[in-house]
Amino acid sequence: MNLFRLAGDVTHLFSILVLFLKIRSTKSCAGISLKTQELYALVFLTRYLDLIVKYYSVYNTLGKLIFVGTSFATVWHMRYHKVVKQTYNKDQDTFRHYYLILLSLGLALLIPRAFTAIDVLWSFSIYLEAVAILPQLVLLQRSRNIDNLTGNYVFLLGAYRSLYLVNWIYRFFTELHRVLWIPWISGLVQTALYADFFYYYIKSWKEHKELKLPA
């Protein structure tokens, strides 16, 4: 564990807490993509199946259980909570996210970390996480006006991924001395998808204006 990974994990956790704060305090999921939340639930479920076969530490196990549990809880609220589900922007959240699932599965079968079930599913989760934010970004472009909690949630997700990239670079020079192609390339793709959002988020913060994304 190094400082960059710890900062990434904490930022990721904060992003989830911000999302829960939005949903629970406002009883609204307006501006949140259910498609992206379903993709993240699938990412965590497939990545953390190693909990069944291997124990690393209390920190590792607890963190994985929190991410799986909160992701499924978010999906449940958006689909079934009698108040929250009425605020879901279904007409604007139309990204065909199953294409991302099929693409990621194809890549995982062709280019896995190793040819075992656990490793194929881990590779699938890495590929899928790289593009899981796309439905959310498309929804934000369509809704144009973005409330502070939603903007902060997406920003923290992007910051988490950026910190994890720095973590991989740090580990390369201090312990690995080899390139881990799957997480590195996937992380670069994911960070690049946030670039446009980062620009408008920082611009709106500096100018004290409401965050808006161009169509």
PyMOL commands that place a pseudoatom at each C-alpha (Angstrom):
pseudoatom trace, name=CA, resn=MET, resi=1, chain=A, elem=C, hetatm=0, pos=[0.000, 0.000, 0.000]
pseudoatom trace, name=CA, resn=ASN, resi=2, chain=A, elem=C, hetatm=0, pos=[1.373, 3.400, -0.994]
pseudoatom trace, name=CA, resn=LEU, resi=3, chain=A, elem=C, hetatm=0, pos=[0.077, 6.939, -0.537]
pseudoatom trace, name=CA, resn=PHE, resi=4, chain=A, elem=C, hetatm=0, pos=[-1.308, 7.200, -4.086]
pseudoatom trace, name=CA, resn=ARG, resi=5, chain=A, elem=C, hetatm=0, pos=[-3.309, 3.994, -3.851]
pseudoatom trace, name=CA, resn=LEU, resi=6, chain=A, elem=C, hetatm=0, pos=[-4.618, 4.942, -0.409]
pseudoatom trace, name=CA, resn=ALA, resi=7, chain=A, elem=C, hetatm=0, pos=[-5.640, 8.370, -1.738]
pseudoatom trace, name=CA, resn=GLY, resi=8, chain=A, elem=C, hetatm=0, pos=[-7.335, 6.670, -4.701]
pseudoatom trace, name=CA, resn=ASP, resi=9, chain=A, elem=C, hetatm=0, pos=[-9.251, 4.290, -2.450]
pseudoatom trace, name=CA, resn=VAL, resi=10, chain=A, elem=C, hetatm=0, pos=[-10.351, 7.127, -0.141]
pseudoatom trace, name=CA, resn=THR, resi=11, chain=A, elem=C, hetatm=0, pos=[-11.419, 9.270, -3.118]
pseudoatom trace, name=CA, resn=HIS, resi=12, chain=A, elem=C, hetatm=0, pos=[-13.384, 6.357, -4.546]
pseudoatom trace, name=CA, resn=LEU, resi=13, chain=A, elem=C, hetatm=0, pos=[-15.105, 5.875, -1.203]
pseudoatom trace, name=CA, resn=PHE, resi=14, chain=A, elem=C, hetatm=0, pos=[-15.902, 9.604, -1.021]
pseudoatom trace, name=CA, resn=SER, resi=15, chain=A, elem=C, hetatm=0, pos=[-17.481, 9.441, -4.475]
pseudoatom trace, name=CA, resn=ILE, resi=16, chain=A, elem=C, hetatm=0, pos=[-19.831, 6.713, -3.262]
pseudoatom trace, name=CA, resn=LEU, resi=17, chain=A, elem=C, hetatm=0, pos=[-20.668, 8.670, -0.103]
pseudoatom trace, name=CA, resn=VAL, resi=18, chain=A, elem=C, hetatm=0, pos=[-21.434, 11.784, -2.177]
pseudoatom trace, name=CA, resn=LEU, resi=19, chain=A, elem=C, hetatm=0, pos=[-23.797, 9.736, -4.334]
pseudoatom trace, name=CA, resn=PHE, resi=20, chain=A, elem=C, hetatm=0, pos=[-25.574, 8.303, -1.280]
pseudoatom trace, name=CA, resn=LEU, resi=21, chain=A, elem=C, hetatm=0, pos=[-25.792, 11.791, 0.221]
pseudoatom trace, name=CA, resn=LYS, resi=22, chain=A, elem=C, hetatm=0, pos=[-27.524, 13.018, -2.925]
pseudoatom trace, name=CA, resn=ILE, resi=23, chain=A, elem=C, hetatm=0, pos=[-29.994, 10.139, -3.037]
pseudoatom trace, name=CA, resn=ARG, resi=24, chain=A, elem=C, hetatm=0, pos=[-30.782, 9.872, 0.666]
pseudoatom trace, name=CA, resn=SER, resi=25, chain=A, elem=C, hetatm=0, pos=[-30.911, 13.577, 1.529]
pseudoatom trace, name=CA, resn=THR, resi=26, chain=A, elem=C, hetatm=0, pos=[-32.845, 14.735, -1.530]
pseudoatom trace, name=CA, resn=LYS, resi=27, chain=A, elem=C, hetatm=0, pos=[-34.752, 11.484, -2.183]
pseudoatom trace, name=CA, resn=SER, resi=28, chain=A, elem=C, hetatm=0, pos=[-33.755, 12.062, -5.795]
pseudoatom trace, name=CA, resn=CYS, resi=29, chain=A, elem=C, hetatm=0, pos=[-31.505, 10.382, -8.343]
pseudoatom trace, name=CA, resn=ALA, resi=30, chain=A, elem=C, hetatm=0, pos=[-31.985, 13.119, -10.955]
pseudoatom trace, name=CA, resn=GLY, resi=31, chain=A, elem=C, hetatm=0, pos=[-28.877, 13.422, -13.100]
pseudoatom trace, name=CA, resn=ILE, resi=32, chain=A, elem=C, hetatm=0, pos=[-27.593, 9.954, -12.140]
pseudoatom trace, name=CA, resn=SER, resi=33, chain=A, elem=C, hetatm=0, pos=[-27.375, 7.270, -14.810]
pseudoatom trace, name=CA, resn=LEU, resi=34, chain=A, elem=C, hetatm=0, pos=[-28.861, 3.939, -13.757]
pseudoatom trace, name=CA, resn=LYS, resi=35, chain=A, elem=C, hetatm=0, pos=[-26.987, 2.366, -16.695]
pseudoatom trace, name=CA, resn=THR, resi=36, chain=A, elem=C, hetatm=0, pos=[-23.640, 3.472, -15.244]
pseudoatom trace, name=CA, resn=GLN, resi=37, chain=A, elem=C, hetatm=0, pos=[-24.612, 2.294, -11.759]
pseudoatom trace, name=CA, resn=GLU, resi=38, chain=A, elem=C, hetatm=0, pos=[-25.578, -1.128, -13.124]
pseudoatom trace, name=CA, resn=LEU, resi=39, chain=A, elem=C, hetatm=0, pos=[-22.248, -1.352, -14.936]
pseudoatom trace, name=CA, resn=TYR, resi=40, chain=A, elem=C, hetatm=0, pos=[-20.349, -0.498, -11.744]
pseudoatom trace, name=CA, resn=ALA, resi=41, chain=A, elem=C, hetatm=0, pos=[-22.309, -3.129, -9.813]
pseudoatom trace, name=CA, resn=LEU, resi=42, chain=A, elem=C, hetatm=0, pos=[-21.270, -5.684, -12.446]
pseudoatom trace, name=CA, resn=VAL, resi=43, chain=A, elem=C, hetatm=0, pos=[-17.664, -4.433, -12.311]
pseudoatom trace, name=CA, resn=PHE, resi=44, chain=A, elem=C, hetatm=0, pos=[-17.383, -4.919, -8.555]
pseudoatom trace, name=CA, resn=LEU, resi=45, chain=A, elem=C, hetatm=0, pos=[-19.218, -8.240, -8.526]
pseudoatom trace, name=CA, resn=THR, resi=46, chain=A, elem=C, hetatm=0, pos=[-16.944, -9.809, -11.150]
pseudoatom trace, name=CA, resn=ARG, resi=47, chain=A, elem=C, hetatm=0, pos=[-13.705, -8.248, -9.874]
pseudoatom trace, name=CA, resn=TYR, resi=48, chain=A, elem=C, hetatm=0, pos=[-14.107, -9.244, -6.258]
pseudoatom trace, name=CA, resn=LEU, resi=49, chain=A, elem=C, hetatm=0, pos=[-15.057, -12.890, -6.712]
pseudoatom trace, name=CA, resn=ASP, resi=50, chain=A, elem=C, hetatm=0, pos=[-11.562, -13.645, -5.425]
pseudoatom trace, name=CA, resn=LEU, resi=51, chain=A, elem=C, hetatm=0, pos=[-13.008, -13.011, -1.957]
pseudoatom trace, name=CA, resn=ILE, resi=52, chain=A, elem=C, hetatm=0, pos=[-14.350, -16.555, -2.184]
pseudoatom trace, name=CA, resn=VAL, resi=53, chain=A, elem=C, hetatm=0, pos=[-10.966, -18.171, -2.794]
pseudoatom trace, name=CA, resn=LYS, resi=54, chain=A, elem=C, hetatm=0, pos=[-8.335, -15.878, -1.224]
pseudoatom trace, name=CA, resn=TYR, resi=55, chain=A, elem=C, hetatm=0, pos=[-7.905, -13.671, 1.840]
pseudoatom trace, name=CA, resn=TYR, resi=56, chain=A, elem=C, hetatm=0, pos=[-5.559, -10.665, 1.681]
pseudoatom trace, name=CA, resn=SER, resi=57, chain=A, elem=C, hetatm=0, pos=[-6.331, -8.432, 4.661]
pseudoatom trace, name=CA, resn=VAL, resi=58, chain=A, elem=C, hetatm=0, pos=[-9.177, -6.918, 6.682]
pseudoatom trace, name=CA, resn=TYR, resi=59, chain=A, elem=C, hetatm=0, pos=[-8.727, -3.636, 4.762]
pseudoatom trace, name=CA, resn=ASN, resi=60, chain=A, elem=C, hetatm=0, pos=[-8.959, -5.410, 1.407]
pseudoatom trace, name=CA, resn=THR, resi=61, chain=A, elem=C, hetatm=0, pos=[-11.950, -7.565, 2.319]
pseudoatom trace, name=CA, resn=LEU, resi=62, chain=A, elem=C, hetatm=0, pos=[-13.908, -4.756, 3.981]
pseudoatom trace, name=CA, resn=GLY, resi=63, chain=A, elem=C, hetatm=0, pos=[-13.267, -2.379, 1.080]
pseudoatom trace, name=CA, resn=LYS, resi=64, chain=A, elem=C, hetatm=0, pos=[-14.454, -4.904, -1.494]
pseudoatom trace, name=CA, resn=LEU, resi=65, chain=A, elem=C, hetatm=0, pos=[-17.619, -5.685, 0.466]
pseudoatom trace, name=CA, resn=ILE, resi=66, chain=A, elem=C, hetatm=0, pos=[-18.402, -1.963, 0.824]
pseudoatom trace, name=CA, resn=PHE, resi=67, chain=A, elem=C, hetatm=0, pos=[-18.037, -1.354, -2.917]
pseudoatom trace, name=CA, resn=VAL, resi=68, chain=A, elem=C, hetatm=0, pos=[-20.189, -4.357, -3.860]
pseudoatom trace, name=CA, resn=GLY, resi=69, chain=A, elem=C, hetatm=0, pos=[-22.840, -3.580, -1.262]
pseudoatom trace, name=CA, resn=THR, resi=70, chain=A, elem=C, hetatm=0, pos=[-23.142, 0.142, -1.977]
pseudoatom trace, name=CA, resn=SER, resi=71, chain=A, elem=C, hetatm=0, pos=[-23.239, -0.337, -5.747]
pseudoatom trace, name=CA, resn=PHE, resi=72, chain=A, elem=C, hetatm=0, pos=[-26.133, -2.793, -5.510]
pseudoatom trace, name=CA, resn=ALA, resi=73, chain=A, elem=C, hetatm=0, pos=[-27.872, -0.589, -2.912]
pseudoatom trace, name=CA, resn=THR, resi=74, chain=A, elem=C, hetatm=0, pos=[-27.677, 2.362, -5.312]
pseudoatom trace, name=CA, resn=VAL, resi=75, chain=A, elem=C, hetatm=0, pos=[-29.184, 0.315, -8.148]
pseudoatom trace, name=CA, resn=TRP, resi=76, chain=A, elem=C, hetatm=0, pos=[-31.944, -0.886, -5.811]
pseudoatom trace, name=CA, resn=HIS, resi=77, chain=A, elem=C, hetatm=0, pos=[-32.827, 2.676, -4.759]
pseudoatom trace, name=CA, resn=MET, resi=78, chain=A, elem=C, hetatm=0, pos=[-32.979, 3.866, -8.362]
pseudoatom trace, name=CA, resn=ARG, resi=79, chain=A, elem=C, hetatm=0, pos=[-35.085, 0.921, -9.500]
pseudoatom trace, name=CA, resn=TYR, resi=80, chain=A, elem=C, hetatm=0, pos=[-37.366, 0.161, -6.567]
pseudoatom trace, name=CA, resn=HIS, resi=81, chain=A, elem=C, hetatm=0, pos=[-37.451, 2.941, -3.936]
pseudoatom trace, name=CA, resn=LYS, resi=82, chain=A, elem=C, hetatm=0, pos=[-40.961, 4.355, -4.218]
pseudoatom trace, name=CA, resn=VAL, resi=83, chain=A, elem=C, hetatm=0, pos=[-39.805, 7.993, -4.121]
pseudoatom trace, name=CA, resn=VAL, resi=84, chain=A, elem=C, hetatm=0, pos=[-36.315, 7.886, -5.635]
pseudoatom trace, name=CA, resn=LYS, resi=85, chain=A, elem=C, hetatm=0, pos=[-37.312, 5.868, -8.718]
pseudoatom trace, name=CA, resn=GLN, resi=86, chain=A, elem=C, hetatm=0, pos=[-39.794, 8.571, -9.744]
pseudoatom trace, name=CA, resn=THR, resi=87, chain=A, elem=C, hetatm=0, pos=[-36.939, 11.086, -10.164]
pseudoatom trace, name=CA, resn=TYR, resi=88, chain=A, elem=C, hetatm=0, pos=[-34.894, 8.876, -12.522]
pseudoatom trace, name=CA, resn=ASN, resi=89, chain=A, elem=C, hetatm=0, pos=[-34.271, 10.497, -15.941]
pseudoatom trace, name=CA, resn=LYS, resi=90, chain=A, elem=C, hetatm=0, pos=[-35.248, 7.407, -17.917]
pseudoatom trace, name=CA, resn=ASP, resi=91, chain=A, elem=C, hetatm=0, pos=[-35.985, 9.282, -21.139]
pseudoatom trace, name=CA, resn=GLN, resi=92, chain=A, elem=C, hetatm=0, pos=[-32.475, 10.778, -21.198]
pseudoatom trace, name=CA, resn=ASP, resi=93, chain=A, elem=C, hetatm=0, pos=[-30.562, 7.758, -19.891]
pseudoatom trace, name=CA, resn=THR, resi=94, chain=A, elem=C, hetatm=0, pos=[-30.781, 5.820, -23.155]
pseudoatom trace, name=CA, resn=PHE, resi=95, chain=A, elem=C, hetatm=0, pos=[-27.153, 4.785, -23.747]
pseudoatom trace, name=CA, resn=ARG, resi=96, chain=A, elem=C, hetatm=0, pos=[-27.066, 1.136, -24.895]
pseudoatom trace, name=CA, resn=HIS, resi=97, chain=A, elem=C, hetatm=0, pos=[-24.824, -0.048, -22.120]
pseudoatom trace, name=CA, resn=TYR, resi=98, chain=A, elem=C, hetatm=0, pos=[-25.127, -3.721, -23.049]
pseudoatom trace, name=CA, resn=TYR, resi=99, chain=A, elem=C, hetatm=0, pos=[-22.798, -2.997, -25.979]
pseudoatom trace, name=CA, resn=LEU, resi=100, chain=A, elem=C, hetatm=0, pos=[-20.133, -2.044, -23.447]
pseudoatom trace, name=CA, resn=ILE, resi=101, chain=A, elem=C, hetatm=0, pos=[-20.711, -5.335, -21.611]
pseudoatom trace, name=CA, resn=LEU, resi=102, chain=A, elem=C, hetatm=0, pos=[-20.363, -7.355, -24.817]
pseudoatom trace, name=CA, resn=LEU, resi=103, chain=A, elem=C, hetatm=0, pos=[-17.245, -5.435, -25.899]
pseudoatom trace, name=CA, resn=SER, resi=104, chain=A, elem=C, hetatm=0, pos=[-15.594, -5.881, -22.505]
pseudoatom trace, name=CA, resn=LEU, resi=105, chain=A, elem=C, hetatm=0, pos=[-16.456, -9.576, -22.398]
pseudoatom trace, name=CA, resn=GLY, resi=106, chain=A, elem=C, hetatm=0, pos=[-14.998, -10.080, -25.875]
pseudoatom trace, name=CA, resn=LEU, resi=107, chain=A, elem=C, hetatm=0, pos=[-11.759, -8.355, -24.885]
pseudoatom trace, name=CA, resn=ALA, resi=108, chain=A, elem=C, hetatm=0, pos=[-11.569, -10.372, -21.661]
pseudoatom trace, name=CA, resn=LEU, resi=109, chain=A, elem=C, hetatm=0, pos=[-11.882, -13.637, -23.585]
pseudoatom trace, name=CA, resn=LEU, resi=110, chain=A, elem=C, hetatm=0, pos=[-9.295, -12.554, -26.161]
pseudoatom trace, name=CA, resn=ILE, resi=111, chain=A, elem=C, hetatm=0, pos=[-6.853, -10.734, -23.851]
pseudoatom trace, name=CA, resn=PRO, resi=112, chain=A, elem=C, hetatm=0, pos=[-7.258, -11.922, -20.253]
pseudoatom trace, name=CA, resn=ARG, resi=113, chain=A, elem=C, hetatm=0, pos=[-4.713, -11.631, -17.466]
pseudoatom trace, name=CA, resn=ALA, resi=114, chain=A, elem=C, hetatm=0, pos=[-4.641, -15.433, -17.509]
pseudoatom trace, name=CA, resn=PHE, resi=115, chain=A, elem=C, hetatm=0, pos=[-6.907, -18.153, -18.870]
pseudoatom trace, name=CA, resn=THR, resi=116, chain=A, elem=C, hetatm=0, pos=[-8.732, -18.993, -15.654]
pseudoatom trace, name=CA, resn=ALA, resi=117, chain=A, elem=C, hetatm=0, pos=[-12.305, -18.097, -14.748]
pseudoatom trace, name=CA, resn=ILE, resi=118, chain=A, elem=C, hetatm=0, pos=[-11.253, -15.668, -11.992]
pseudoatom trace, name=CA, resn=ASP, resi=119, chain=A, elem=C, hetatm=0, pos=[-8.677, -13.954, -14.229]
pseudoatom trace, name=CA, resn=VAL, resi=120, chain=A, elem=C, hetatm=0, pos=[-11.038, -13.648, -17.213]
pseudoatom trace, name=CA, resn=LEU, resi=121, chain=A, elem=C, hetatm=0, pos=[-13.687, -12.071, -14.967]
pseudoatom trace, name=CA, resn=TRP, resi=122, chain=A, elem=C, hetatm=0, pos=[-11.068, -9.765, -13.422]
pseudoatom trace, name=CA, resn=SER, resi=123, chain=A, elem=C, hetatm=0, pos=[-9.985, -8.650, -16.920]
pseudoatom trace, name=CA, resn=PHE, resi=124, chain=A, elem=C, hetatm=0, pos=[-13.641, -8.163, -17.891]
pseudoatom trace, name=CA, resn=SER, resi=125, chain=A, elem=C, hetatm=0, pos=[-14.165, -5.909, -14.865]
pseudoatom trace, name=CA, resn=ILE, resi=126, chain=A, elem=C, hetatm=0, pos=[-11.109, -3.800, -15.733]
pseudoatom trace, name=CA, resn=TYR, resi=127, chain=A, elem=C, hetatm=0, pos=[-12.218, -3.326, -19.342]
pseudoatom trace, name=CA, resn=LEU, resi=128, chain=A, elem=C, hetatm=0, pos=[-15.796, -2.564, -18.305]
pseudoatom trace, name=CA, resn=GLU, resi=129, chain=A, elem=C, hetatm=0, pos=[-14.796, -0.049, -15.632]
pseudoatom trace, name=CA, resn=ALA, resi=130, chain=A, elem=C, hetatm=0, pos=[-12.812, 1.879, -18.253]
pseudoatom trace, name=CA, resn=VAL, resi=131, chain=A, elem=C, hetatm=0, pos=[-16.020, 2.709, -20.151]
pseudoatom trace, name=CA, resn=ALA, resi=132, chain=A, elem=C, hetatm=0, pos=[-18.705, 2.416, -17.441]
pseudoatom trace, name=CA, resn=ILE, resi=133, chain=A, elem=C, hetatm=0, pos=[-18.846, 6.188, -17.009]
pseudoatom trace, name=CA, resn=LEU, resi=134, chain=A, elem=C, hetatm=0, pos=[-19.969, 6.768, -20.620]
pseudoatom trace, name=CA, resn=PRO, resi=135, chain=A, elem=C, hetatm=0, pos=[-23.752, 6.548, -19.950]
pseudoatom trace, name=CA, resn=GLN, resi=136, chain=A, elem=C, hetatm=0, pos=[-23.328, 9.012, -17.074]
pseudoatom trace, name=CA, resn=LEU, resi=137, chain=A, elem=C, hetatm=0, pos=[-21.376, 11.514, -19.182]
pseudoatom trace, name=CA, resn=VAL, resi=138, chain=A, elem=C, hetatm=0, pos=[-23.912, 11.267, -22.018]
pseudoatom trace, name=CA, resn=LEU, resi=139, chain=A, elem=C, hetatm=0, pos=[-26.765, 11.841, -19.543]
pseudoatom trace, name=CA, resn=LEU, resi=140, chain=A, elem=C, hetatm=0, pos=[-25.012, 14.935, -18.167]
pseudoatom trace, name=CA, resn=GLN, resi=141, chain=A, elem=C, hetatm=0, pos=[-24.576, 16.322, -21.671]
pseudoatom trace, name=CA, resn=ARG, resi=142, chain=A, elem=C, hetatm=0, pos=[-28.262, 15.842, -22.378]
pseudoatom trace, name=CA, resn=SER, resi=143, chain=A, elem=C, hetatm=0, pos=[-29.470, 17.339, -19.102]
pseudoatom trace, name=CA, resn=ARG, resi=144, chain=A, elem=C, hetatm=0, pos=[-26.986, 20.252, -19.434]
pseudoatom trace, name=CA, resn=ASN, resi=145, chain=A, elem=C, hetatm=0, pos=[-27.668, 21.660, -15.931]
pseudoatom trace, name=CA, resn=ILE, resi=146, chain=A, elem=C, hetatm=0, pos=[-25.789, 19.620, -13.319]
pseudoatom trace, name=CA, resn=ASP, resi=147, chain=A, elem=C, hetatm=0, pos=[-26.350, 19.948, -9.574]
pseudoatom trace, name=CA, resn=ASN, resi=148, chain=A, elem=C, hetatm=0, pos=[-23.347, 20.216, -7.264]
pseudoatom trace, name=CA, resn=LEU, resi=149, chain=A, elem=C, hetatm=0, pos=[-23.625, 16.744, -5.722]
pseudoatom trace, name=CA, resn=THR, resi=150, chain=A, elem=C, hetatm=0, pos=[-23.776, 15.025, -9.107]
pseudoatom trace, name=CA, resn=GLY, resi=151, chain=A, elem=C, hetatm=0, pos=[-20.857, 17.071, -10.412]
pseudoatom trace, name=CA, resn=ASN, resi=152, chain=A, elem=C, hetatm=0, pos=[-18.789, 16.303, -7.312]
pseudoatom trace, name=CA, resn=TYR, resi=153, chain=A, elem=C, hetatm=0, pos=[-19.614, 12.600, -7.594]
pseudoatom trace, name=CA, resn=VAL, resi=154, chain=A, elem=C, hetatm=0, pos=[-18.366, 12.371, -11.189]
pseudoatom trace, name=CA, resn=PHE, resi=155, chain=A, elem=C, hetatm=0, pos=[-15.304, 14.502, -10.415]
pseudoatom trace, name=CA, resn=LEU, resi=156, chain=A, elem=C, hetatm=0, pos=[-14.319, 12.253, -7.505]
pseudoatom trace, name=CA, resn=LEU, resi=157, chain=A, elem=C, hetatm=0, pos=[-14.701, 9.165, -9.695]
pseudoatom trace, name=CA, resn=GLY, resi=158, chain=A, elem=C, hetatm=0, pos=[-12.341, 10.687, -12.238]
pseudoatom trace, name=CA, resn=ALA, resi=159, chain=A, elem=C, hetatm=0, pos=[-9.901, 11.764, -9.524]
pseudoatom trace, name=CA, resn=TYR, resi=160, chain=A, elem=C, hetatm=0, pos=[-9.869, 8.225, -8.110]
pseudoatom trace, name=CA, resn=ARG, resi=161, chain=A, elem=C, hetatm=0, pos=[-8.889, 6.790, -11.470]
pseudoatom trace, name=CA, resn=SER, resi=162, chain=A, elem=C, hetatm=0, pos=[-6.202, 9.435, -12.013]
pseudoatom trace, name=CA, resn=LEU, resi=163, chain=A, elem=C, hetatm=0, pos=[-4.688, 8.653, -8.612]
pseudoatom trace, name=CA, resn=TYR, resi=164, chain=A, elem=C, hetatm=0, pos=[-4.664, 4.959, -9.434]
pseudoatom trace, name=CA, resn=LEU, resi=165, chain=A, elem=C, hetatm=0, pos=[-2.704, 5.686, -12.605]
pseudoatom trace, name=CA, resn=VAL, resi=166, chain=A, elem=C, hetatm=0, pos=[-0.098, 7.508, -10.519]
pseudoatom trace, name=CA, resn=ASN, resi=167, chain=A, elem=C, hetatm=0, pos=[-0.126, 4.509, -8.179]
pseudoatom trace, name=CA, resn=TRP, resi=168, chain=A, elem=C, hetatm=0, pos=[0.735, 2.153, -11.042]
pseudoatom trace, name=CA, resn=ILE, resi=169, chain=A, elem=C, hetatm=0, pos=[3.554, 4.423, -12.206]
pseudoatom trace, name=CA, resn=TYR, resi=170, chain=A, elem=C, hetatm=0, pos=[4.924, 4.632, -8.667]
pseudoatom trace, name=CA, resn=ARG, resi=171, chain=A, elem=C, hetatm=0, pos=[4.800, 0.859, -8.289]
pseudoatom trace, name=CA, resn=PHE, resi=172, chain=A, elem=C, hetatm=0, pos=[6.553, 0.410, -11.630]
pseudoatom trace, name=CA, resn=PHE, resi=173, chain=A, elem=C, hetatm=0, pos=[9.579, 2.322, -10.396]
pseudoatom trace, name=CA, resn=THR, resi=174, chain=A, elem=C, hetatm=0, pos=[9.602, 1.031, -6.821]
pseudoatom trace, name=CA, resn=GLU, resi=175, chain=A, elem=C, hetatm=0, pos=[8.553, -2.623, -6.947]
pseudoatom trace, name=CA, resn=LEU, resi=176, chain=A, elem=C, hetatm=0, pos=[7.157, -4.019, -10.201]
pseudoatom trace, name=CA, resn=HIS, resi=177, chain=A, elem=C, hetatm=0, pos=[9.613, -2.901, -12.902]
pseudoatom trace, name=CA, resn=ARG, resi=178, chain=A, elem=C, hetatm=0, pos=[7.209, -4.169, -15.555]
pseudoatom trace, name=CA, resn=VAL, resi=179, chain=A, elem=C, hetatm=0, pos=[4.229, -2.782, -17.425]
pseudoatom trace, name=CA, resn=LEU, resi=180, chain=A, elem=C, hetatm=0, pos=[0.813, -4.139, -16.461]
pseudoatom trace, name=CA, resn=TRP, resi=181, chain=A, elem=C, hetatm=0, pos=[-0.841, -3.590, -19.811]
pseudoatom trace, name=CA, resn=ILE, resi=182, chain=A, elem=C, hetatm=0, pos=[-4.480, -4.334, -18.979]
pseudoatom trace, name=CA, resn=PRO, resi=183, chain=A, elem=C, hetatm=0, pos=[-4.936, -1.951, -16.004]
pseudoatom trace, name=CA, resn=TRP, resi=184, chain=A, elem=C, hetatm=0, pos=[-2.579, 0.673, -17.471]
pseudoatom trace, name=CA, resn=ILE, resi=185, chain=A, elem=C, hetatm=0, pos=[-4.253, 1.001, -20.869]
pseudoatom trace, name=CA, resn=SER, resi=186, chain=A, elem=C, hetatm=0, pos=[-7.739, 0.681, -19.395]
pseudoatom trace, name=CA, resn=GLY, resi=187, chain=A, elem=C, hetatm=0, pos=[-6.886, 3.336, -16.817]
pseudoatom trace, name=CA, resn=LEU, resi=188, chain=A, elem=C, hetatm=0, pos=[-5.602, 5.692, -19.497]
pseudoatom trace, name=CA, resn=VAL, resi=189, chain=A, elem=C, hetatm=0, pos=[-8.782, 5.239, -21.537]
pseudoatom trace, name=CA, resn=GLN, resi=190, chain=A, elem=C, hetatm=0, pos=[-10.952, 5.841, -18.490]
pseudoatom trace, name=CA, resn=THR, resi=191, chain=A, elem=C, hetatm=0, pos=[-9.030, 8.954, -17.438]
pseudoatom trace, name=CA, resn=ALA, resi=192, chain=A, elem=C, hetatm=0, pos=[-9.195, 10.330, -20.986]
pseudoatom trace, name=CA, resn=LEU, resi=193, chain=A, elem=C, hetatm=0, pos=[-12.995, 10.011, -20.950]
pseudoatom trace, name=CA, resn=TYR, resi=194, chain=A, elem=C, hetatm=0, pos=[-13.077, 12.352, -17.947]
pseudoatom trace, name=CA, resn=ALA, resi=195, chain=A, elem=C, hetatm=0, pos=[-10.827, 15.001, -19.533]
pseudoatom trace, name=CA, resn=ASP, resi=196, chain=A, elem=C, hetatm=0, pos=[-13.634, 17.104, -21.023]
pseudoatom trace, name=CA, resn=PHE, resi=197, chain=A, elem=C, hetatm=0, pos=[-15.674, 16.891, -17.821]
pseudoatom trace, name=CA, resn=PHE, resi=198, chain=A, elem=C, hetatm=0, pos=[-12.633, 17.930, -15.716]
pseudoatom trace, name=CA, resn=TYR, resi=199, chain=A, elem=C, hetatm=0, pos=[-12.142, 21.008, -17.882]
pseudoatom trace, name=CA, resn=TYR, resi=200, chain=A, elem=C, hetatm=0, pos=[-15.716, 22.280, -17.473]
pseudoatom trace, name=CA, resn=TYR, resi=201, chain=A, elem=C, hetatm=0, pos=[-15.866, 21.279, -13.789]
pseudoatom trace, name=CA, resn=ILE, resi=202, chain=A, elem=C, hetatm=0, pos=[-12.735, 23.259, -12.906]
pseudoatom trace, name=CA, resn=LYS, resi=203, chain=A, elem=C, hetatm=0, pos=[-13.823, 26.157, -15.118]
pseudoatom trace, name=CA, resn=SER, resi=204, chain=A, elem=C, hetatm=0, pos=[-17.220, 26.411, -13.410]
pseudoatom trace, name=CA, resn=TRP, resi=205, chain=A, elem=C, hetatm=0, pos=[-15.566, 26.202, -9.977]
pseudoatom trace, name=CA, resn=LYS, resi=206, chain=A, elem=C, hetatm=0, pos=[-13.091, 28.978, -10.757]
pseudoatom trace, name=CA, resn=GLU, resi=207, chain=A, elem=C, hetatm=0, pos=[-15.786, 31.225, -12.229]
pseudoatom trace, name=CA, resn=HIS, resi=208, chain=A, elem=C, hetatm=0, pos=[-18.354, 30.363, -9.513]
pseudoatom trace, name=CA, resn=LYS, resi=209, chain=A, elem=C, hetatm=0, pos=[-20.877, 29.360, -12.152]
pseudoatom trace, name=CA, resn=GLU, resi=210, chain=A, elem=C, hetatm=0, pos=[-23.266, 26.446, -12.534]
pseudoatom trace, name=CA, resn=LEU, resi=211, chain=A, elem=C, hetatm=0, pos=[-21.639, 23.422, -14.160]
pseudoatom trace, name=CA, resn=LYS, resi=212, chain=A, elem=C, hetatm=0, pos=[-22.802, 22.847, -17.723]
pseudoatom trace, name=CA, resn=LEU, resi=213, chain=A, elem=C, hetatm=0, pos=[-21.488, 20.505, -20.385]
pseudoatom trace, name=CA, resn=PRO, resi=214, chain=A, elem=C, hetatm=0, pos=[-21.697, 21.332, -24.096]
pseudoatom trace, name=CA, resn=ALA, resi=215, chain=A, elem=C, hetatm=0, pos=[-23.985, 19.160, -26.184]
for i in range(1, 215): cmd.bond("trace and resi %d" % i, "trace and resi %d" % (i + 1))
show_as sticks, trace
zoom trace
